[in-house]
Amino acid sequence: MFHKKILFCLALLFCITGSLQAARSAQFHQKYQLKQVVVLSRHNIRSPLSSNGSALAQLTPHAWFAWTSGPSELSLLGGELETLMGQYFRKWLVSEQLITENYIPKAKEMRFYANSMQRTIATTQYFSSGMLPVANVRIEHRYAPSKMDPMFEPKFTFMTVPFQQLALAQIREMGGEKGLQGIGEKLQPQYTVLETVLDLANSEKAKTEGLTHFRNDDLKIILENNKEPNMKGSFKYANSASDAFILQYYEEPDPVKAAFGHEITAQQWELIASVKDVYGDVLFSAPAVAVNVANPLLKEINKEIANKHRKFTFLCGHDSNLASVLAALDTEPYELPNSIEKKTPIGSKLAFSKWEDINGNQYISVDLIYQTTEQLRNRTMLSLDTPPAVFPLQLKGLTQNADGLYKLSDIQNRFKKAIDEYKTLKKLK
């Protein structure tokens, strides 16, 4: 227990220090050399998934931010911020001597693979331009925009009655003794803030459907084969509003305007954002659900980590991809500091960094790398001196060494366990 507390304190110090390079001592760099990085990224800032006249617009009498892109597409700010993140990765990888400045990769040394949605392709393009500005990187995507690639679409690839019953039972457990209603009741403080900031009582939904409050007793979970986990009820409306408010807060410099004229605290912004965090947990992080929907990506990431010819891999998808992969790998619960989004912030990267010691032994560092809320809002230039946040993740049942690294074999076995669990779940009777 004492050893775990020490590791937690080191992890917290690492996160506060921030920079992947600066946080590690000269002694660390005498012992280890960076050999490879595999990244699973969420796309950067986009416009809301809904357009004017949609249910989202009917939840408030106020006009949402004048977005710089079409519904669900990467915004101009999102492109700028992702370029900054790519530039930071360039400086970090150069400092670790994995690449040189203005590096041009050899064949198969690097891979940039995006879901075939505009926001993920564009995010990958901006990131690669920042990281490798003279390399003219090819972005791999399988379909014309915007079509979901099965690799990144978090949908069920099988559905049996026993599996569905298990998954629903695990989701209900999130609400405690009251099950699905308990989930809604736990969200009551968030609902209260959302209702106020939206002016929900004066909305079109209130006038036409009597929706003046988000109910906590109407949640229904829908699990169907070849479809993403879904839900019906007030929670879905609240999530749509939460998502739009988060994006509006990043885009709108005036926080009062971002809250439709309300002066709300940083804690209240976190409450608004937490609705979306809980939504992601409910739909994608139940163990059985995560193992099912993340299976294609788990296989792909595991294959990339094992690729001895690869220096860098960038896979770009969505928050649902990060949430399900992390859940399938059995990650310890966490809350990210300095972000209103506590689980998978916009533009965040799940990074598996492979290190080799002087004896040829290989290790993995598992980290979430993300721009803080202030860095997003202020368009902060990133460098080794002004880095994004870095949060080391803990995997249940696995032990890190004194330098905060996992054995490569332990990480590969964890991937194998999650991939094998998929086969076990398919055979449930």
C-alpha positions in Angstrom: 0.0 0.0 0.0 2.8 2.4 0.9 4.6 1.6 -2.4 1.3 2.4 -4.3 1.0 5.8 -2.5 4.6 6.7 -3.5 3.8 5.8 -7.1 0.6 7.9 -7.0 2.5 10.9 -5.6 5.2 10.5 -8.3 2.4 10.3 -10.9 0.8 13.4 -9.6 4.1 15.2 -9.6 4.7 14.1 -13.2 1.4 15.4 -14.2 1.9 18.8 -12.5 5.4 19.1 -14.1 3.7 18.3 -17.4 6.4 17.9 -20.1 7.1 14.3 -21.1 10.7 15.2 -21.5 11.3 17.7 -18.7 9.5 15.6 -16.0 12.0 12.8 -16.4 15.4 13.3 -14.8 18.8 13.1 -16.4 19.3 9.9 -14.5 16.2 8.4 -16.2 17.5 9.4 -19.6 20.8 7.7 -18.8 18.9 4.4 -18.2 16.3 4.5 -21.0 16.0 5.5 -24.6 12.6 6.2 -26.3 12.1 3.7 -29.1 8.5 4.1 -30.2 5.2 6.0 -29.5 1.7 4.7 -30.3 -1.1 7.3 -29.9 -4.8 6.9 -29.9 -6.2 10.5 -30.2 -9.6 12.1 -29.9 -10.3 14.7 -32.6 -9.9 18.3 -31.6 -12.6 21.0 -31.3 -15.6 20.6 -33.6 -19.0 22.1 -34.0 -21.9 20.4 -32.2 -23.3 17.2 -33.8 -26.6 18.9 -34.3 -27.6 21.8 -36.6 -29.9 24.8 -36.1 -33.5 23.7 -35.8 -32.4 20.4 -34.2 -33.4 19.2 -30.7 -30.3 21.0 -29.4 -31.5 24.4 -30.7 -34.9 23.7 -29.1 -33.4 23.3 -25.6 -32.7 27.0 -25.2 -34.2 30.3 -26.3 -30.6 31.5 -26.9 -28.5 31.3 -30.0 -25.5 29.0 -29.9 -22.1 30.1 -30.9 -21.6 31.0 -34.6 -19.6 27.9 -35.5 -16.8 28.1 -38.1 -17.6 24.7 -39.6 -20.5 22.6 -40.5 -22.2 20.3 -37.9 -19.7 17.8 -36.4 -16.8 19.1 -38.4 -13.5 20.3 -37.1 -13.6 24.1 -36.3 -10.9 26.6 -37.3 -9.8 26.7 -33.7 -9.6 23.0 -33.6 -7.2 22.9 -36.5 -5.0 25.6 -34.9 -4.9 23.8 -31.5 -4.1 20.4 -33.1 -1.2 22.0 -35.1 0.2 23.3 -31.8 0.0 19.8 -30.3 1.8 18.3 -33.3 4.5 20.9 -32.9 4.9 20.0 -29.2 5.3 16.3 -30.1 7.9 17.2 -32.7 9.9 19.1 -30.0 9.5 16.2 -27.5 10.5 13.5 -30.0 13.5 15.5 -31.2 14.6 16.0 -27.5 14.3 12.2 -27.0 16.4 11.6 -30.2 13.6 9.5 -31.7 13.5 11.9 -34.7 15.5 14.9 -35.9 14.2 18.3 -36.7 12.4 18.5 -40.0 12.4 14.7 -40.1 11.2 12.8 -43.2 10.2 9.3 -42.2 11.4 6.2 -44.1 8.9 3.8 -45.4 6.7 2.2 -42.7 8.5 4.2 -39.9 5.3 6.2 -39.2 1.6 5.7 -39.6 -1.2 8.2 -39.5 -4.6 6.5 -39.6 -7.9 8.3 -39.1 -11.5 7.4 -38.9 -13.1 8.5 -42.2 -15.0 11.4 -40.6 -14.1 15.0 -41.6 -13.1 15.9 -38.0 -10.8 13.0 -37.5 -9.1 13.2 -40.9 -8.6 17.0 -40.5 -7.3 16.5 -36.9 -4.7 14.0 -38.2 -3.7 16.3 -41.0 -3.2 19.3 -38.7 -1.3 17.2 -36.2 1.0 15.7 -38.8 1.7 19.1 -40.3 2.8 20.4 -36.9 4.9 17.3 -36.1 6.4 16.7 -39.6 6.1 20.1 -41.4 8.2 19.1 -44.5 7.3 15.4 -44.8 4.1 15.7 -46.8 2.6 12.9 -44.7 -0.1 10.6 -46.2 -3.2 10.4 -44.0 -4.6 6.8 -44.1 -8.4 6.6 -44.1 -10.6 3.9 -45.7 -13.7 5.8 -47.0 -14.7 9.1 -48.4 -15.7 11.6 -45.7 -17.8 11.3 -43.8 -18.4 7.6 -43.3 -17.6 5.7 -40.1 -14.7 3.1 -40.3 -15.6 -0.1 -38.4 -12.1 0.2 -36.8 -13.2 3.3 -35.0 -17.0 2.9 -34.9 -17.8 1.8 -31.3 -20.5 -0.6 -32.3 -21.4 -4.1 -31.1 -20.0 -6.7 -33.4 -22.1 -9.4 -31.8 -25.2 -9.4 -29.5 -26.6 -12.5 -27.7 -29.2 -12.5 -25.0 -26.8 -13.6 -22.3 -24.3 -10.9 -23.3 -27.0 -8.2 -23.4 -28.3 -9.2 -20.0 -24.7 -9.0 -18.6 -24.0 -5.6 -20.2 -27.3 -4.1 -19.0 -26.7 -5.4 -15.4 -23.2 -3.8 -15.4 -24.7 -0.5 -16.6 -27.4 -0.6 -13.9 -24.7 -1.2 -11.3 -23.4 2.3 -12.0 -26.6 3.7 -10.4 -26.3 1.6 -7.3 -29.4 0.1 -5.7 -31.7 2.2 -7.8 -30.1 1.1 -11.1 -30.8 3.4 -14.1 -32.8 5.8 -12.0 -29.9 6.0 -9.6 -27.8 7.2 -12.5 -30.2 10.0 -13.1 -30.5 11.0 -9.5 -26.8 11.3 -9.1 -26.9 13.8 -12.0 -29.4 16.1 -10.3 -26.8 18.8 -9.4 -25.6 18.8 -13.0 -29.2 19.0 -14.3 -30.0 22.0 -12.1 -27.0 24.0 -13.5 -27.8 23.0 -17.1 -31.5 23.9 -16.7 -30.5 27.4 -15.4 -27.8 28.2 -18.0 -30.0 26.9 -20.9 -33.1 28.8 -19.6 -34.8 25.5 -20.3 -38.1 26.7 -18.9 -38.3 29.3 -21.7 -37.2 26.9 -24.5 -39.1 25.6 -27.5 -39.0 22.2 -25.9 -40.7 23.6 -22.8 -43.4 25.2 -24.9 -44.1 22.2 -27.1 -43.3 19.2 -24.9 -43.4 20.6 -21.4 -39.7 19.9 -20.9 -38.9 22.3 -18.1 -36.7 19.9 -16.1 -34.5 17.0 -17.0 -36.1 13.9 -15.5 -34.1 11.2 -13.6 -36.6 8.4 -14.1 -36.9 8.0 -17.9 -33.5 6.6 -18.8 -33.6 3.7 -21.3 -30.5 1.9 -22.6 -30.5 0.4 -26.1 -28.0 -2.3 -27.0 -28.4 -3.8 -30.5 -26.0 -5.7 -32.7 -24.0 -3.8 -35.3 -25.0 -0.5 -33.6 -23.4 1.8 -31.1 -24.7 1.7 -27.5 -27.6 4.2 -27.3 -30.1 5.7 -24.8 -33.4 7.4 -24.7 -34.6 10.0 -22.1 -33.7 13.3 -20.5 -30.1 12.2 -20.1 -29.6 12.2 -23.9 -30.9 15.7 -24.2 -28.7 16.8 -21.3 -25.7 15.2 -22.9 -26.4 17.1 -26.1 -26.5 20.4 -24.2 -23.4 19.5 -22.2 -21.4 18.8 -25.3 -22.5 22.0 -27.0 -21.7 24.1 -23.9 -18.2 22.5 -23.6 -17.4 23.4 -27.2 -18.9 26.9 -26.8 -16.8 27.5 -23.7 -13.6 26.6 -25.6 -14.6 28.8 -28.6 -16.1 31.9 -26.9 -13.5 34.1 -25.2 -16.1 35.7 -22.9 -17.2 33.0 -20.3 -20.4 35.0 -19.6 -21.4 34.9 -23.2 -20.5 31.2 -23.3 -23.0 30.6 -20.5 -25.7 32.6 -22.3 -25.3 35.7 -20.0 -25.0 33.7 -16.7 -22.0 34.2 -14.5 -21.1 30.7 -13.4 -18.1 29.3 -11.5 -15.3 27.0 -12.7 -16.9 24.3 -10.6 -20.2 24.8 -12.4 -18.5 24.5 -15.8 -17.1 21.2 -14.5 -20.6 20.1 -13.5 -21.9 20.9 -17.0 -19.0 19.0 -18.6 -19.4 16.0 -16.2 -22.8 15.2 -17.8 -20.9 14.2 -21.0 -18.3 12.3 -18.9 -21.0 10.2 -17.3 -22.7 9.7 -20.6 -19.5 8.2 -22.0 -19.1 6.0 -18.9 -22.7 4.7 -19.1 -22.6 3.8 -22.8 -19.0 2.7 -23.3 -17.2 1.8 -20.1 -19.2 -1.1 -18.7 -16.6 -4.0 -18.9 -18.6 -6.2 -21.2 -19.5 -3.3 -23.5 -16.0 -2.0 -23.6 -14.4 -5.3 -24.5 -17.0 -5.8 -27.3 -17.0 -2.3 -29.0 -13.2 -1.7 -28.5 -12.1 -5.1 -29.9 -11.0 -3.9 -33.4 -8.9 -1.0 -31.9 -7.4 -3.1 -29.2 -6.1 -5.5 -31.8 -4.8 -2.6 -33.9 -3.0 -0.8 -31.1 -1.5 -4.1 -29.9 -0.2 -4.8 -33.4 1.3 -1.3 -33.6 3.1 -1.7 -30.3 4.6 -5.0 -31.5 5.7 -3.5 -34.9 9.5 -3.3 -34.6 9.8 -1.1 -37.8 7.5 1.6 -36.5 8.7 4.7 -34.7 5.4 6.5 -34.4 1.7 5.7 -34.8 -1.2 8.1 -34.7 -4.7 6.7 -34.7 -7.4 9.3 -34.6 -11.0 8.6 -33.4 -13.4 9.8 -30.8 -13.9 10.1 -27.0 -15.9 6.8 -27.2 -12.8 5.1 -28.6 -10.6 6.3 -25.7 -13.2 5.5 -23.1 -13.8 2.0 -24.3 -10.2 1.1 -24.8 -9.3 2.4 -21.3 -12.2 0.5 -19.8 -11.3 -2.7 -21.7 -7.7 -2.4 -20.4 -9.0 -2.2 -16.8 -7.7 1.3 -16.0 -7.9 2.6 -12.4 -10.5 5.4 -12.0 -9.1 8.9 -12.5 -10.0 12.5 -12.8 -7.8 14.8 -14.9 -6.6 18.1 -13.3 -6.8 21.5 -15.0 -9.6 20.4 -17.4 -13.4 20.7 -17.2 -13.5 17.3 -19.0 -12.2 14.8 -16.5 -11.9 11.7 -18.6 -11.1 12.2 -22.3 -10.8 15.9 -23.1 -11.2 17.3 -26.6 -8.0 16.6 -28.6 -6.6 14.3 -25.8 -4.1 11.5 -26.7 -3.7 8.1 -25.1 0.0 7.5 -25.5 1.9 4.2 -25.2 5.6 5.1 -25.1 8.1 2.3 -25.5 11.4 2.7 -23.6 14.5 0.4 -23.8 17.1 0.2 -21.0 20.8 -0.3 -21.4 20.3 -4.1 -21.2 17.7 -4.2 -24.0 14.7 -4.7 -21.7 11.6 -2.9 -23.0 9.0 -1.0 -21.0 5.8 1.0 -21.6 4.6 4.3 -20.2 0.8 4.8 -20.5 -0.2 8.5 -20.4 -3.0 10.8 -21.3 -1.7 13.9 -22.9 -4.1 16.9 -23.3 -4.3 20.6 -23.5 -5.7 22.1 -20.3 -8.9 24.1 -20.5 -6.9 27.3 -20.3 -4.5 26.2 -23.0 -7.5 25.5 -25.2 -9.3 28.7 -24.5 -6.1 30.9 -24.8 -4.6 29.2 -27.8 -1.4 28.6 -25.8 1.8 27.9 -27.8 3.2 24.6 -26.6 6.8 23.8 -26.1 9.0 21.8 -23.7 8.9 24.8 -21.4 5.1 25.3 -21.8 3.9 21.7 -22.3 0.4 20.2 -22.4 -0.7 18.3 -19.4 0.6 14.7 -19.0 -1.3 12.3 -16.7 0.1 8.8 -16.1 -2.5 6.1 -16.0 -2.6 3.2 -13.6 -3.7 -0.3 -14.8 -5.4 -2.5 -12.2 -3.3 -5.4 -11.1 -0.1 -4.3 -12.9 3.0 -3.0 -11.1 5.2 -0.2 -12.4 8.9 -0.1 -11.7 10.6 2.6 -9.7 10.7 4.8 -12.8 6.9 4.6 -13.5 7.2 2.1 -16.4 5.4 -1.1 -17.0 7.1 -4.1 -18.5 6.3 -4.4 -22.2 5.2 -8.0 -21.7 2.7 -7.0 -19.0 1.1 -4.4 -21.3 1.0 -6.9 -24.2 -0.6 -9.5 -21.9 -3.2 -7.0 -20.8 -4.1 -6.4 -24.4 -4.3 -10.2 -25.0 -6.5 -10.6 -21.9 -9.0 -8.0 -23.2 -8.9 -9.5 -26.7 -9.4 -13.0 -25.3 -12.3 -11.8 -23.1 -14.1 -10.8 -26.3 -14.1 -14.5 -27.4 -15.3 -15.6 -24.0 -18.2 -13.1 -24.0 -19.3 -14.4 -27.5 -19.7 -17.9 -26.0 -21.8 -16.8 -23.0 -24.9 -19.0 -22.6 
